[in-house]
Amino acid sequence: MKPVVKLDVAIVGGGIAGLWLLARLRERGYGAVLVESQQLGSGQTLCAQGIIHGGAKYSLHGSLSASAQAIAGMPTLWRRCLSGAGEVDLREARLLAEHQYLWATQAPTSRIAAFFASKLMQSRMEKVAADLPIVLQHPQFRGAVYRLDEPIIDVASVLAALAHRYRDALLFSPEPVIPAVDGSITLHHPDQSPLTLFPACLVFTAGAGNAKLPWAAQQLRPLHMVMARGANLPGPLYAHCLGASDTPRLTVTSHDDAQGRLIWFLGGGLAETGVQRNREEQIQFARQELTALLPWVNWNAVQLATFIVERAEAQQPGGVRPASFSLRREGRMITAWPTKLALAPLLAEQLEEQVRTLDVQPHPVDWCALAHWPRPDIAVSPWDRAELAWS
Ligand SMILES: Cc1cc2nc3c(=O)[nH]c(=O)nc-3n(C[C@H](O)[C@H](O)[C@H](O)COP(=O)(O)OP(=O)(O)OC[C@H]3O[C@@H](n4cnc5c(N)ncnc54)[C@H](O)[C@@H]3O)c2cc1C
């Protein structure tokens, strides 16, 4: 007979949504585990730029949208967790920067005016003249610069902090987990006999893997991200550059690779429109954009690499970006998408509410029955992936 372990909640998928939910439920005494079929963060999470948005991106059309309201409290919530005073203990995680900057080109089409039409943004940004990021201190720089209340976290260190704290509850099953009709899931591993988990509630936070569930209609929106490295990079930069559209023309964050080299990670409009371009075209376009925006840097001496990644979200009419996180319940199974890494805490709060609605009470788990099961590793950050071609 196959061993069966009873649980309060089994979570499938070890990105930020699943790990945050696991932490929240465990802190409240629930017998919860998380099952990952590859490596923690291997979907979208380790590809994220780590910006804890405070609503800026969502206010570019000038009104206080539902998305901006949902996300406005996130910088404070994450800072509390990083200081050890929040609902999840992230003291082992790293803050990369306290603020994201925003700079506007002088083009008449720049969306900066829309920011000032938004009451929310007026209270969350300040114009800065001194202490500019190094690259914007150049005498040729002519734009206006604002400081936004948007901290940037080191995503890998957040995953490591959560994985370290709840390691006993992390289970590796190299075959993607599919639920049985009775709500159980069976884990397989070449070195182990199959193990069946029988949770009172099953939560799928599997990103693109949520598509395996017939009721979980989802949409995928790709990004063609660019990374830059080389001695010519003019110091770290955390900034959105505003152009003419609702999406920043360029969003830059800065990271260290495994060898301690500075990486600029480039998203925003460059990555959204970049899905129409192949790798060579995207590299050429990125060099042109960087040269147009920061012409005093020798971009020909900087190496670039790209990769494409899909954002997985609950399906929306017309495929538009969802206003906030989403969840769908089918009996005792719930499927969830945070939409933004920054929103994982709000999603976890709502999921816990759903667990309570299902009348699941906290119970102890037979941890001995799980002690021998293999644990998932943490995935590698995009700029450290061996298969990348830099040019
Ligand atoms: C390029 C990029 C930049 C971004 N930047 C930001 C940002 O700066 N700020 C922000 O707030 N948000 C950002 N986001 C959005 C954010 O990354 C995502 O909303 C978030 O990471 C989604 O997390 P998740 O846990 O739902 O899914 P994922 O991170 O995709 O994790 C899903 C996990 O489930 C596992 N899995 C899949 N199927 C199965 C199965 N059947 N069985 C077991 N395991 C399974 C996968 O291996 C994976 O580890 C960005 C997204 C992208 C793509």
The ligand as an SDF file (V2000), in Angstrom:
LIG
                    3D

 53 58  0  0  0  0  0  0  0  0999 V2000
   10.8480   39.5550  -16.7910 C   0  0  0  0  0  0  0  0  0  0  0  0
    9.9080   39.7770  -15.6360 C   0  0  0  0  0  0  0  0  0  0  0  0
   10.1530   40.8350  -14.7540 C   0  0  0  0  0  0  0  0  0  0  0  0
    9.2610   41.0340  -13.6870 C   0  0  0  0  0  0  0  0  0  0  0  0
    9.5430   42.0390  -12.8100 N   0  0  0  0  0  0  0  0  0  0  0  0
    8.7320   42.2270  -11.7460 C   0  0  0  0  0  0  0  0  0  0  0  0
    9.0500   43.2200  -10.7920 C   0  0  0  0  0  0  0  0  0  0  0  0
   10.0590   43.9230  -10.8860 O   0  0  0  0  0  0  0  0  0  0  0  0
    8.1860   43.3920   -9.7500 N   0  0  0  0  0  0  0  0  0  0  0  0
    7.0510   42.6350   -9.6080 C   0  0  0  0  0  0  0  0  0  0  0  0
    6.3100   42.8620   -8.6540 O   0  0  0  0  0  0  0  0  0  0  0  0
    6.7410   41.6440  -10.4890 N   0  0  0  0  0  0  0  0  0  0  0  0
    7.5520   41.4220  -11.5410 C   0  0  0  0  0  0  0  0  0  0  0  0
    7.2780   40.4200  -12.4350 N   0  0  0  0  0  0  0  0  0  0  0  0
    6.1220   39.5420  -12.1980 C   0  0  0  0  0  0  0  0  0  0  0  0
    6.4900   38.4060  -11.2300 C   0  0  0  0  0  0  0  0  0  0  0  0
    7.7330   37.8490  -11.5730 O   0  0  0  0  0  0  0  0  0  0  0  0
    5.4380   37.3030  -11.2460 C   0  0  0  0  0  0  0  0  0  0  0  0
    4.1580   37.8570  -11.0370 O   0  0  0  0  0  0  0  0  0  0  0  0
    5.6750   36.2770  -10.1310 C   0  0  0  0  0  0  0  0  0  0  0  0
    7.0350   35.9100  -10.0570 O   0  0  0  0  0  0  0  0  0  0  0  0
    4.8310   35.0380  -10.3750 C   0  0  0  0  0  0  0  0  0  0  0  0
    5.1450   34.1300   -9.3550 O   0  0  0  0  0  0  0  0  0  0  0  0
    4.4520   32.7140   -9.2310 P   0  0  0  0  0  0  0  0  0  0  0  0
    4.9080   32.1380   -7.9390 O   0  0  0  0  0  0  0  0  0  0  0  0
    2.9820   32.8240   -9.4560 O   0  0  0  0  0  0  0  0  0  0  0  0
    4.9470   31.8620  -10.4960 O   0  0  0  0  0  0  0  0  0  0  0  0
    6.3640   31.3050  -10.9490 P   0  0  0  0  0  0  0  0  0  0  0  0
    7.4720   32.1500  -10.4800 O   0  0  0  0  0  0  0  0  0  0  0  0
    6.2520   31.1170  -12.4300 O   0  0  0  0  0  0  0  0  0  0  0  0
    6.4960   29.9130  -10.2150 O   0  0  0  0  0  0  0  0  0  0  0  0
    5.7580   28.7610  -10.5730 C   0  0  0  0  0  0  0  0  0  0  0  0
    6.5090   27.5310  -10.0970 C   0  0  0  0  0  0  0  0  0  0  0  0
    5.6660   26.4060  -10.2490 O   0  0  0  0  0  0  0  0  0  0  0  0
    6.4360   25.3070  -10.7210 C   0  0  0  0  0  0  0  0  0  0  0  0
    5.4980   24.3960  -11.3760 N   0  0  0  0  0  0  0  0  0  0  0  0
    4.8400   24.5940  -12.5460 C   0  0  0  0  0  0  0  0  0  0  0  0
    4.0160   23.5560  -12.7900 N   0  0  0  0  0  0  0  0  0  0  0  0
    4.1640   22.6770  -11.7590 C   0  0  0  0  0  0  0  0  0  0  0  0
    3.5640   21.4190  -11.4380 C   0  0  0  0  0  0  0  0  0  0  0  0
    2.6060   20.8450  -12.2060 N   0  0  0  0  0  0  0  0  0  0  0  0
    3.9840   20.7650  -10.3210 N   0  0  0  0  0  0  0  0  0  0  0  0
    4.9150   21.3280   -9.4930 C   0  0  0  0  0  0  0  0  0  0  0  0
    5.4870   22.5220   -9.7500 N   0  0  0  0  0  0  0  0  0  0  0  0
    5.1120   23.1980  -10.8640 C   0  0  0  0  0  0  0  0  0  0  0  0
    7.4450   25.9440  -11.6620 C   0  0  0  0  0  0  0  0  0  0  0  0
    8.5840   25.1150  -11.8360 O   0  0  0  0  0  0  0  0  0  0  0  0
    7.7650   27.2350  -10.9170 C   0  0  0  0  0  0  0  0  0  0  0  0
    8.8720   27.0910  -10.0200 O   0  0  0  0  0  0  0  0  0  0  0  0
    8.1320   40.1950  -13.5020 C   0  0  0  0  0  0  0  0  0  0  0  0
    7.9020   39.1390  -14.3960 C   0  0  0  0  0  0  0  0  0  0  0  0
    8.7830   38.9230  -15.4550 C   0  0  0  0  0  0  0  0  0  0  0  0
    8.5170   37.7670  -16.3690 C   0  0  0  0  0  0  0  0  0  0  0  0
  1  2  1  0
  2  3  1  0
  2 52  2  0
  3  4  2  0
  4  5  1  0
  4 50  1  0
  5  6  2  0
  6  7  1  0
  6 13  1  0
  7  8  2  0
  7  9  1  0
  9 10  1  0
 10 11  2  0
 10 12  1  0
 12 13  2  0
 13 14  1  0
 14 15  1  0
 14 50  1  0
 15 16  1  0
 16 17  1  0
 16 18  1  0
 18 19  1  0
 18 20  1  0
 20 21  1  0
 20 22  1  0
 22 23  1  0
 23 24  1  0
 24 25  2  0
 24 26  1  0
 24 27  1  0
 27 28  1  0
 28 29  2  0
 28 30  1  0
 28 31  1  0
 31 32  1  0
 32 33  1  0
 33 34  1  0
 33 48  1  0
 34 35  1  0
 35 36  1  0
 35 46  1  0
 36 37  1  0
 36 45  1  0
 37 38  2  0
 38 39  1  0
 39 40  1  0
 39 45  2  0
 40 41  1  0
 40 42  2  0
 42 43  1  0
 43 44  2  0
 44 45  1  0
 46 47  1  0
 46 48  1  0
 48 49  1  0
 50 51  2  0
 51 52  1  0
 52 53  1  0
M  END
$$$$
